[in-house]
Amino acid sequence: MADSARPVGEASTGASVVPRRAWTALIVLMTGMFMALLDTTIVNVALPTIRTSLDASEATLSWIISGYALAFGLALIPAGRIGDRIGHKWVFFTGLALFTVASFFCGLAQNDLQLVVSRVIQGLAGGIFVPAVTAMIQLMFPFRVRGKAFAIMGAVIGVSTAIGPILGGLIIEAFGDENGWRLVFWVNLPIGVVALIAAAILLPSGSEHLAKTGNDWFGLILLSAGLVALLVPLIEGQDLGWPAWTYATLVAGALLIVAFAFWELRVAKADGVPLVPPHLFSHPAFTGGVVLALVYFAAFTSIFFTISILWQAGLGHTALESGLVSVPFAIGSIIGAAFSDRLSRLLGRRVLVIGTGLLAVGLIWVWLVLLLTPPSELTEWALLIPLFLGGLGNGCFIAPNAQFIVATVDRSEAGAASGVIGVMQRIGSAIGIAVIGSVLFGTLTVTGHTPAAVADAFASSAASALAVSAGLSVVAFLLVFALPKRVDQNDASRGEPAAP
């Protein structure tokens, strides 16, 4: 390989020596990732306050979370393809700038419609810049040390999603209900401004291996329409009593997704540039991984939604007390992610088995606690061990799973592959919240006006919702066995990128 085409830090001796600038750039990328993933959960503890402040409906609460995740997911694939074509630095910068502005307008919202629209735009912006994170890790780091970079990313993902409720609770506790939920969004403003300045100065640009040009806008329309058609009835159906149009829309959504798949095959056969390159799915690890990603994220991201509603609306705790419940999960995620790279190299696929297994055990345990413990005796201490186990499993899973999948594709498709994986994660989150929200509020029947009656009703509904989350985690555990036992280094490094 000529020097000009050698991977970042790849010396002539073949040793993998990563320059300091790559690790500095990684800090900038992780700041963006932290912001995007933090906003998937930080809003959870603010939902009861938003409901009161804006007189929002139950469906609106689901849209605040699911609308963000859906828009996030829809943007990932085209953003990844654009990054592959023009370079990932300025795609990252543009998305992060829009995300920061949208966060400002979320905090300004005067009604539920304004908030949902701002959240959708915020999610869209997150979906624009997140594919660049994984793609640039693939481009900046040679295979021997790429696992460490992915382990850091896994830690950031796990900690940001788990710490969101804690930070949200602290903000609302400090600034009150009316101003607190707005500051939950505005916390992104100073972080975003600093990250934008650092991105412009520190991120590498210029000599990525760029893919050929092309826009599959019709494919994007089919995919977007299909996913929206699936999500709308899942969110609105329970609130409206499941009228006939909700079932018809679900069927239409499924048909649109099938039509999208056939369209992508047609574009590929015509030597075009499909939104989702069909040949990506010729890799068993990639195919199994994207399905696993959907189910896994549907399982674990929805638990914070359920616990936040139960702890505040049902048991009468403060937003801070609600956020503190997630501390064990956050600690477990940090520990699991810290060892995930070493365990991945030592154990191969078994680290994913351990990760999903611990999550399943943790969620089943949480479900049993909610099912068997009287609401008057339910405290955060009862959930400490199961949530810690779930967080430990989450930390072990996130980074190795991404490494197993992304390493199987060609470097010119790194952005597209990252986009597909991210779409499945975000769509899994959106569907998980939609389904869990329907179960939680659909089974909620308050038979009295006393605090005890309210607590009993919410605890029962939360147990039903956690049963669904636990069931999904078991399915994710079984799906891990569809992945290869190990990622071969030669296969993973065959797409080693040129130096940016």
N, C-alpha and C positions, 0 to 999 in steps of 0.2 A: 504494500500500500504506500502510495506517495505521501510525503509529509503533509501536503496540503489537504489530503483526504483522511488523515489519521484522526481517530476519535479524540475528544478533549482529554488531555493528559496522557495519551497513549504514546509512550516513549519508544524509540527505535528498538529497544530491548524487549518490547512487549509488555513491560510493567505498566500497571495502571496507576499513574500518579495524577491526581486531580488538582489543578491549580486553585489557589485560594479564591479567585474570582468566581469559580463555579459554586463554591459553598456560600459565598456572599450573595450570589444571585438566588441560591436556593432559599435563603432567609426571606428575600423579597417575595418569591413565589409562595412560600408558606404563609406569609402575612395575608396575601389574597385568599388563599385556601381557608385560612382561619376565619376570615370575615364571612365568606360564603357559607361555610358549614355552621358557623356560630348562629347565623340567622335562620337555620332550619329548626333550632330548638329554643333560642333565647326568648322567642315570642310566646312560647307555651305558657310560662308563668304569668304572662300579661293578659292572656285570653279572658279570664273572668273580669278583669278590670276594663278591658276594651269593650266587653259585652255591656257592662253597666254604663260606661262613659258615652258610647256611641249608640246604645240601644240596639246592639247587633243580634241577629238571629243565630240559632245553633248552626245552621248551614253556613253562615258567614264565618263562624269560627273555623270550620273545616276549610273554607276557601282561603282564609288567611294563610294557612299552612300548606294546603294542597295546591293552591294556585301558584304559590312561590315555587314549589317542587316541580309542578307541571311545566311552567314556563322555563324554568332552569333546564329541565330535561330536553325540551324541544329545541333549545338553542345550542345544545352541546355538539350535535353532529355537524351542522353547517359551520359552526365556529371552528371546530376541529379541522374541517376540510379547508376553510379559508386560511387557517394558520399553516396548514401543509403547503398551501400555494404561495402565500406571500410572506411567510415567516411569522413566528408566534409572539414576538415581543410586543408589537403594536396592537395585535388582537387582545393580548392581556391588558395592555394599558387602556385601550378604549372601553373594554368591558368593565374594568375596575372603576374608571371615571363615571360611567353611567350608573354603576351600582352605588357609588357614593352619593350621587345626585338623587337617585331614587330613594335612598335611605332618608334623606332630608325631607322629601315630600311625604314619606310614610308618617313621619313624626308630625307633619302639618295637617294630616287628614282630619276633616271635620265630620265625616260620616263614614258608614261602613263601605259604601261604594268607592269613595276616594281611597280608602285604605287598601281595599282589595286590588284596585287598579294599580296603585303604587307598588304593592307587593308583587304583582305579576311582572311589572317592569323591573323591579329589583331582582326577581328570579331570572328573568330574561338576561339581565346584565351578568349575573353570576354564571349563567350557562355560557356566556360568550367568553369569559376569561379562564374558567376552570380547565377546559381541555388543554390550554397552553401550559398549565402547570405540569401535568403528567408528560406531555409531549416534550417539553424542554428538559425534564429530568432524563428522558430517554436520549435526548440529543446531547446533553452536556456531560453525562457520566458514562464511562465504560462499564462493561458488564460486571467486572470484579467488585466494583464499589457501588453499583447502581442499587443493589439491595439495601445498603445503608441509607441512601437517599429516599427510597420508597418506605423504609422503616420510619424515617422522620416524618414523611407525609402521613403514614398511618397513625403516628402519635398525634399529629395535628388534627387529623380527621376525628379520631376518637375523643381527644380532649375537648376540641371545639364544640362537638355535638353534645358532649356530656356536661361541659361547664356552662353552656348557655343558660339553663334554668337557674344556676347559682348566681351568675352575673345579673340576669334579669331580676331575680328576687332582691338582690342587693340594691339595684337601682331604684326599684319601686319602693322598697323599704325606706331608702334615704330621701326620696323626692316626692313621695306620696302617690296616690293612685292616678290622679288626673295628669300630672306632669311626668310621672315615672314611666308609664308605658310609651310616651313619646320619646323620652330619653333612651329607651331600649333600642330604638332605631337610630337615634342621633349619636350613639356611642361609636358608630361606624365612621363618622365624619372626620375626626382627627386622625384615626388610623388610616383611613382612605387617602387623605391628603399626603401624609408622610410616605405611604406606600407608592403613590403615584410618582412623587419626586424621586424616590429610590429606584423605581422601575425604569424611569427614563434614563437614569445615569448608569445603573449597574447591570441591567439585563443585557445579555449578548444578543447580537442580531447579525443577519447578513448571509451566512453561508450554509444554512440548513439545506438538507437534500429535499428540494421542493417537489411536490407532486405536480402532475400536469393539470392544466386549468379546466374548468367546467363547472356548471351550476345545475343541480338537479332540483329546480324550484317546484316542479310538479310533484316530485317525490316528497318534498318537504310539506307541501299542502296536504297530500294524502295522509302522511304520518300524523301531522298536527290535527287534522280533522278526525282521524280515527281515535287518537288519544283523548281529545276533548270529548268526543261522543261517548267514550267509555267512562270518563271521570264525572261528567255532569250528572248523570243519573245516580252514580254512586254517592255523590255528595247531597244532591237535592232530593233524591227519592224518599228517604226516610222522613224528611221534614214535610213532604207533600203527600205522604201516604202511598207511595209507589203507584202512581197512575199508569195507564197503558203506555204512554209515550216513553216512560223511562225504560221499559223492557225493549221497545222498538229501537230506542237509541243505543242501547247496549249491543243489540244485534247489528245495527248499522256500523257501530264502531269496530266490531270484530271483522265485518266484511271489508271495511276500509283498510284495516291493517293487512288483511290478506291481499287486497288489491295493491297495496304498497309493496309487498314482497314480490309480487309478479312484475310490477313496474321496474323494480330494481334489477331483476334478472334481465328484463328487456333492455334496459339502459346499458348494462354490462355487456350483453351480447352485441350491441351496436357499437361497442368500443367507446362508449361515453364514460362519464365519471359519475357513478351513482352516489346518492347520499350515503348509503350504507353499502360498501363494496361486498357483494355476495361471497366473494372468495375468502373473506375473513372467516366465514363460518365453516370453511373446510378444515380449520384447526379444531380438533375436539376440545382442547383446553379453552379456546375462545368461546365456542358455542356453549359448553357446559358452564363456563364462568359467567356469561352474561345472564343466563337463566338463574343461576345461583345468586347473582348480584340483586336481581329483582326481588326474589323471595327473601333474601337475607335483610335487605333494607326495609322491606315491608314489615318484617318482624321486629327489628330493634328500634327504629326511629319512632314508631307509634307508641311505645311504652311511656315516653315522657309526656305525650299528649294526654294519655289516660290518667297518669299519676297526678299531673298538674290540676286537671279538672276535679279529680276526687279530693285532693288535699285541700283545695281552696273552696270550691263550690259545695262539696259534700261535707267535709270535716271542719270547715271554718278556719283553717290555718292561713297564715299570711303568705304573701308571695315568696318572701325569703325562706320561710319554713318549708314551703313547697320546693324551692330550688335546692335546699340543703339535702333533700332526700336523694338527689342524684350524685352527691359527693362520692359515695363508694364506687359508683359506676365510673366516674371520672378517674379516680385513683387506680382502679383496676385497668382501665384503658391505657393509662400512662405506663404501668408496669408491663402489661402485655406487649405493647408496641415497642418498648425498650429492648425486649428480648426476641422480637419476632424475626428479625433478620437472621440472627444466630440459629434460632430454632428451625427456620426455613431451610438453611443450608444443611443442618444436621438431620432433620427429620423429613424433609420434603413435604409431600402432601399431608402428612400426619399432623403438621402444625395447624392446617386448616380444619382437620377433623377435630383436633383438640379445641380450637377456637369456637367452632359452631357447636360442639358438644357442650362446652362451658356455658355458652349463651343459652342453649336449650334448657340446661339444668337450672340456670339462674331464672329464666322466665317462668318455667314450670313452678319453681319454688315461690316466686312472687305471686303467681296465680293462686297457689294453695294457701298462702298467707291471707290474701284478700278473701278467699272463699271460706276459710275456717275461723278467722279471727273476728270477734265482735268489733264493730266500728269504734266503740268507746275505748277499746284496748289497742287499737291500731296506732302504732308509732313508727317513726323512721328507723328505730332500732330493729324492728321486726324484718325490715327489708335490707338491712345493712349487708349481711352475708350474701344473699342471692344476687343483689345488684352488683356487689363486688365481683362475684364469679362471672356474671354476665359481662361486666366491663373488661375483666381479664381476658375473656374469650374474644370480645370485640377487638381488643388491641392485638391479640395474636392473629386475628383473621385479616384485617383490612389491608395492610401493606403486602403480606405475602400473596394474597389473592390477586391484587393488582399486578404484582410482578409476574405471577404465573401466566396471566392473560396477555398483558401488553408485550411481554418478551417473545411471544410466538408470532408476532406480525412484523412485516417489513417496515423499515424505518420511515419510508415515504408515506406509510399509512398510519404512523403513530398517532397523529391527531384524530384521524377517523376512528381508529380503534379506541382511543381514550374517550371519544365522544359517545360511541356505542355503549361502552361500559358505564359511563356516567349517566347516560339516558336511562339505562335499566335501573341504576341505583336511585335516581330521582323519581322515575315513574313508580318504582317499588315504594318509595317513601310516600308519594302522592296517593297511590292506591291503598297503601297501608293505612294512612290517616283517614281516607274516605271510608274505607270499610270499618275501621275501628270506631270512627265517629258515628257511623250508622248503628253499629252494635251498641255503643255506649249510650247514645241518646234514644235509640229505638227501644231499648229495654228499660229505660228509666221511667219508673212510675212512683211518684211520691204520694203516699196515702194520707199523710198528715202534714201539719205545718210546724211541728216541733223540730228542734235541731236533731233529735234522735231519729225521727222519721226520715228527715232529709239525708242524714248520714247512712242509714240503712239502705235507702234507695240507691244512693250513689255508689256505695260499697258493692252492692249486688251487681249493678251495671258494670262497674269497673272490673269485677271478677270475670264477667262474661267477655268483656273486651280483651282482658289479659289472656283468657283462654285461647282466643283467636291468635294473638301474638305468639303465644307459646307453641301453638300448632304450626304456625309458619316457621318458627325456629327449628322445629323437628324436621320439617320438609327440607330446610336449608342444610341441615346436618346430613341428610340422606343424599342430597345433590352433590355434596363434596366428592363423593366417590366416583362421579363422572369425570373428574379431572385426572390428568396423568399423575403418576406417583412422584415424578420429579420433572423439572424443566432442564433439558439438556443444555449445557453451556454453549455448545456450538450453535444450536438452534436459536438460543436466546440472543447470541451475539452476532448472528449472521447479518443483522440489520444495523450494526454498529454505526452511529452517525458520524458525519464529518464535523470537524471543529467549527463552532459558530464564530 
